[in-house]
Amino acid sequence: MNNKIIAPKLILLSLFFTPFIYAKETVYPLSVNSCNKISTFNEAPKRAVFNDLNMTQMALALGLQPSMVAVTGISGWYKVTKDFNDALGAIPEISNKYLTLEPLINVNPDFLFAGWNYGLKPGSELTPENLSRYNINTLVLSESCAHINNKRDSANMSLLYDDILKLGKIFNKQDKAEHLVNTWKEQLDTLKDKIGNHKKKKVFLYDSGTDKPFTSGKFAMPEALINAAGGINVMHDAPFSWATASWESVAVNDPEMIILVDYSGHIGQEDKSLETVLEKNPIMKETSAVKNKNYLTLSYGEITPGPDNIQAIKKIAAKLYPEAGISIND
């Protein structure tokens, strides 16, 4: 045979049969940073509990159902989709609103994913330190760390990415976690290219409240979402995560778009009542967003850290920059 002919063929074949490079298997014991404290895992959790809608959505996105024994804090607050219920399957909800200790320990969990003011509460029975007495290891939602430590950078997308990657390591699902994060980054890079050099527009998130608005400051996830969508959060200097503010502090910044938060899943009724509050407020009705009725309704799962954040960013960008031809299906 002619070796000069064979060699190029072998090189060509190798291009088609190069093995896929998988993420490394988790090596236990594994140490993970959880709100500047170290949580150590000697093995992947087998009896995990996930609190709140957004953290449960992270678990489902990673396919963690075989390791889950319960969820908590969902059905009493939110209307969820059929797809969510189908993915959750027979995994029970131990409390439909507030997480409490007794129902939690009754399912004998070895892991809880929750956050400060997302199930965990300083000075209560529901702290990582107290839960460790019951052999429950805790991962704290990164965004929520601002509730106990406000000496932090403003919220950015790494809050979502890092928690997904941590869960991937803890449950030995690193391939899935890295694939999700890389896909999200690619989608947002594409979005950024479409937005281009358009002038940044100002956005206000209105959650609830009449006398004073409940909103998100520099440490909450909407700060990251609005920035990633090419906008500016009018509360970007407010040194809090979620809190009440004054209408004056909002109006002086003249938001050009207002995000309304819908908890019910029935968009139309709740957001209309929020619009009415804005349009009757003597100073807010003079802002550009209210004058132009430039509102965007997002769900709770879209504005708190979770897989729906990417969809939310696309919706915000499409509303801010319709001339950019942005599709939420990209």
C-alpha positions, 0 to 999 in steps of 0.5 A: 500500500501507498503510505502517502495515501493512507496517512491523509485518510487517517487524518481525515477520519480522525476529524470525524471521530475525535472523542467528545471531551466531557467535564470531569467527574466530581471528586469527593469530598467536595468543598463548595463556597456557600455565602463565604462559608464552606460546605463539604460534601462526602458524596452526591446528595441522595435525598435533596429538598429544593425551596421555591420555584426558581431553585426547583427550576434549576434542579429540573434543568439539571435533571436532579429528580432521582435525587429529590425527595421534596420541594417546598414553597411553590404552589401557595404562591405561584401558578406553575405550568404543565411542563413544570408539573410534568417534570416534577412528577411525583416529588411531593411538596412538603409546604406550599408557602413558608418552609418550616423545620418539622416538615423538612426533617420529616422527609429525612433530607441530606441536602437543602438548596434555599436562600436567605429570605428564600426559606432561610432566616437569620436567627431562626431554626432555618439556618445552615448551622442549625440544619447541620445538626440534623445532617442536612447540608445546605447550599445558599442561593448566591443572590440571597447572600446580599441579605446578610452581607451588603459589601458585594458587587452589583448583581450580574449573571455569574449569580446564576451561572455559579449556582448552576455550576455548583449544583452540577459539581455537588450532584456530579452533573457537571456535563449538564451544568456546563452545557447549560451555562455555555448555551446561555452565554452564547445566547446572550452574546448573540443578543448583545450583538443585536443590541449593538450600540443602541442608547441604553434605556432606563428601566424600573421594576415594580413588584408591588406597593401603593404608598411606596413601591417594592422593588429591586436594587443593585444586589437583586437579579433584575439588576443583572437582567436589565444590564444584560438586556442593554438597559439601565436599572433606575435603582442601580445605586440602591444598596439593597436586594429587594426593598421598598423605595420612594416614588420620588427616587424612581420618578426623578430618574424618568424610567422609559420602561417599567417591568411589572411582576406577575405572581399568579400566572394569569397575566392581565389582572394583576399587572393591570392593577399595578398599571392603575397604581402607576397611572394614578400616582401624581409623579409617576404618571409624568414619567416617560414609561407611564405616559407611553404605557411602556410596560412589560410583565414578567413572572416570578421565575423570570426575575429570580435566579433560574433558567427562565432568566435568559428568556426574561432578558430577551423579553426585556431587550425586545421591548427596549429595542424593537428596531433590533429585531430581537426574538425571544425564540433565538 
